[in-house]
Amino acid sequence: MTGLKIGIIKPDYGVTGGFELHVNALVAGLASRGHSVSLVGVDATVRPPSVYGYPVTPVLREWHDEYFRYLELAERTQQLDLQGFDVVCATQPPTYLANHNRLFALTYHHYRVFYDLADEFVAAGFVDADAHAHATAAVRQIDSDALPRVRSFLAGSDTVAERLRRYWNVGSIGYRHPNVTDLPPASDRDPASSEILCVSRQEWPKRTELFVAAMHLTAAQRSGNRPIGHLVGGGSRANFVASLDAELSAKPNELQRIQGDESGEIWRNMGIFSKGWRPFDGPPSGRIHFHGRVSDEKRNDLYAAAAVVVAPALDEDYGLTVLEAWQQQRPVIVCSDGGGLTELVQHGENGLIAEPTPFAIAQAIDRLCNNPELAASLVAAGTESLASIRWSEALDTFEAVALTTAGRRSDNYADARLSAPHQSPALPAELEAYATGGFYSVEGWLSPASAHSIQRLSEAQMIGGGVAEIGVHHGRLFILLALLCARDEVAVGFDLFERQDENVDGSGRGDREQLDRNLLEAGVPEETVVLVAQNSMDLQPADVLELARGRVRLFSVDGGHTAEITMNDLWIADRVLTHDGVLILDDAFNTMWPGVGEGMHNYLRHPQCELIPFGIVANKTFFTKSEAAADRYRSVLASHPYENHLIREDELLGSPMLCSQFAPGH
Ligand SMILES: C[S@@+](CC[C@H](N)C(=O)[O-])C[C@H]1O[C@@H](n2cnc3c(N)ncnc32)[C@H](O)[C@@H]1O
C-alpha cells in the first residue's frame, strides 16, 4: 500500500499547547507509517482589517470579538488550496469549512462559546446577550451547512462525542491518545509532602480560582504541615486569581460564603474584566505560590515535589492534566463536571472526583495528604490506566479513517481480524432445534419467515465476524444469532434490561433473567455470549468492536423505536459491519412505529451512511455494504422463499429490493 498525502489543517494561534504537541506526535507517527503528512496552518495571530470584504471597525470587534475571529478563520480556511492532498483532516473549528471532497475531522471541541459554553459566556459578562444569540445562530447555521461534507468525525473523548451528537446530530469514532507532554520519568513521591500542584492556563473556565480558594480551606496535615499550593501557568485571569488569594486572606467571612455552591461566583464572573474592578489591596496569603509560566525544568521540579495534583477545569475536551499526573505518578483530583478530565478517572480507583467547590476540593486534598496508602493505590491504578491508552491504537484509528475517507480500505482498525473466512455454525443440532420450533416458546418479535431468511443470508456470507443486537428483549432473535456463530465468534447483545426508566418509547422490555433462562434452554454456551445493560445512545462503535472482538457480520437493530434512536443505532451498526455483513432493521415499515421509518430514511441520506438496502422480509429490512453482496443476497432471498410468502421486486431510494410478505395461497 502506498502512503497517503494527508493535510492536517489547524488554526495557528502562535502558541504550543497540549493540542499542538498532540498533533506533532500524530504527524510523526503517521510519517513513520509511510504517509506524507503536512500541517496546514490557518493564521490566527494576525487580525485582518476586514472579513469577507467588509471592514471590521474596532467598535464592531469590541462588540463581538469571538464572532469576528470565527469569521476570519472561516474565510482563511475556505481560501486554502488543498487539492494536492489525497485526504484532509480538519481539527479545531472552523477548519471543517475547508474545500476538499475527502475531508474528515479530528474533533476536540466546537467553537465552544457558540455551543456548550454559550450561556456561561454570557453569564460571565463577556458579551451582550442579544448580540451573542444572533452570533450563535449565525455560526451554527454556517457550521451545519458545512457538516454534510465531513465524511467522518473522530472524537477525542466521550465528552466530545456527546457534544457532537447533541449539537450536530452526528456520530463519531472514538480516538484517545496518551500523554504528549515531554516529562521526565516519575520521581519517588515523598509521603510527607504537602505541596499541592495545579498546572493550568489561567483562562476562563479553567477555574484556577477554585484551586486558590480550596488552598485556603485545607486543614493541617498529619505531617504537621499545612498544605501549600503551587499554581503554574499564566493567562488573562492571573491577576484576578492572585488578587482573590489576597482578598480571601483578608476576608474570612467571604471565604465562608463561597466555600460551597456559591463558589461559582468567583470563576463565573469576569473579575478582572468587569468595570471598576481593582486588584485587592492586601498581602498574599502565603498559602499559594503563583509561579506564572515556568521553564520545563521548573515544572518538572514542582511535579517531583508535589504530593497531589489538582485539575479543577470545567468540562474539558480531554484530560491531559490527568495523563500528566499519572505519568508523574502523583494522585490526581478532578471535578465532577470536568468533562474529558473526569471520564478518565474512576473515583477512588485511579484518582478522586470532587464536587466543583473549594470545600470539596480541599477535603479531597486533605484526604490524600493524610492517607498515603490511598494515594499510593491511586497512583498504581493511574499508572495502569495510562499504559492502557496506546499510541499504536490512536494511530490505527486515525489511519483507518484517513484510508477510508481517501477511498482506500483500511487494513487496520479491527479489519485485521476480518481475514477469517465465514465458517459454519458451531452447534448445528441446537440451531436446527431452535430454528424449527424452539423459538416459538421465546416471547418476542421474529416471524418464522424472517428467521428463515436470516439463516439463509448467514450461510451466504463470505467473511467471518461477530454477531450483535441492540434491543434483545427475551432473546427471540438474539438466540438465533448466537446459534449461527461459528467457533470463536461471539454474540454481543445490548439492551436497557433493568434500566427501563430510560426506555422512552416502550418498544418491548428487556428482561435479563428471562433472557438467561431462554439462552440456557436453547443450549447457547455461556462463553459465546456477551450481554451489556446499556442505553444505545451512549454506545460507541469502538465498544462494539472491542466486545465482538472485531467487526460484526450480522447486526440486528431492534432497540428504541424513535427516529433519533434508530438513526443512532444504524450509524453504530454501519461503522462496525463487515464488508458483506447484514444489518437487520426491525419495523422500518410498521404502522405503529413511524419513528423507525423516519430514522432509517434520515440515516440513508446521511453523509456517513455506507449501507445499501437489499430486501424486506416481514418486519425485517436488510442492508449490506457492497453492491456485490447486495446482488448475492437478493438472489438468496429470491431462491429461498418462505412458504405462503409472496415475493415482489421494487426499489428503496434507488436500490433494488427483494420484498416478501405472508400472503395466503402462495
Ligand atoms: C422490540 S424489543 C426487541 C425484540 C427482540 N429483538 C426480539 O427478537 O424479540 C426492544 C428492546 O429494546 C430495548 N431498548 C429500548 N430502548 C433502548 C435503548 N435506548 N438502548 C438499548 N435498548 C433499548 C427494550 O428494553 C426492549 O427489550
The ligand as a MOL file (V3000), in Angstrom:
LIG
                    3D

  0  0  0     0  0            999 V3000
M  V30 BEGIN CTAB
M  V30 COUNTS 27 29 0 0 0
M  V30 BEGIN ATOM
M  V30 1 C -38.7870 -4.7170 20.2790 0
M  V30 2 S -37.8530 -5.1800 21.6580 0 CHG=1
M  V30 3 C -36.6470 -6.2450 20.9720 0
M  V30 4 C -37.1670 -7.5380 20.4480 0
M  V30 5 C -36.1340 -8.5990 20.2250 0
M  V30 6 N -35.1050 -8.2200 19.2950 0
M  V30 7 C -36.7560 -9.9070 19.8110 0
M  V30 8 O -36.1600 -10.5910 18.9870 0
M  V30 9 O -37.7990 -10.2580 20.3120 0 CHG=-1
M  V30 10 C -36.9620 -3.7070 22.0100 0
M  V30 11 C -35.9420 -3.8370 23.1230 0
M  V30 12 O -35.1400 -2.6650 23.0650 0
M  V30 13 C -34.8050 -2.2740 24.3790 0
M  V30 14 N -34.4960 -0.8300 24.2960 0
M  V30 15 C -35.3500 0.2120 24.1770 0
M  V30 16 N -34.6840 1.3750 24.0990 0
M  V30 17 C -33.3590 1.0620 24.1470 0
M  V30 18 C -32.1640 1.8230 24.1280 0
M  V30 19 N -32.1790 3.1540 24.0080 0
M  V30 20 N -30.9780 1.1770 24.2240 0
M  V30 21 C -30.9430 -0.1830 24.3270 0
M  V30 22 N -32.0410 -0.9440 24.3570 0
M  V30 23 C -33.2450 -0.3500 24.2630 0
M  V30 24 C -36.0090 -2.6250 25.2240 0
M  V30 25 O -35.6340 -2.8740 26.5600 0
M  V30 26 C -36.5080 -3.8950 24.5240 0
M  V30 27 O -36.0200 -5.0450 25.1580 0
M  V30 END ATOM
M  V30 BEGIN BOND
M  V30 1 1 1 2
M  V30 2 1 2 3
M  V30 3 1 2 10
M  V30 4 1 3 4
M  V30 5 1 4 5
M  V30 6 1 5 6
M  V30 7 1 5 7
M  V30 8 2 7 8
M  V30 9 1 7 9
M  V30 10 1 10 11
M  V30 11 1 11 12
M  V30 12 1 11 26
M  V30 13 1 12 13
M  V30 14 1 13 14
M  V30 15 1 13 24
M  V30 16 1 14 15
M  V30 17 1 14 23
M  V30 18 2 15 16
M  V30 19 1 16 17
M  V30 20 1 17 18
M  V30 21 2 17 23
M  V30 22 1 18 19
M  V30 23 2 18 20
M  V30 24 1 20 21
M  V30 25 2 21 22
M  V30 26 1 22 23
M  V30 27 1 24 25
M  V30 28 1 24 26
M  V30 29 1 26 27
M  V30 END BOND
M  V30 END CTAB
M  END
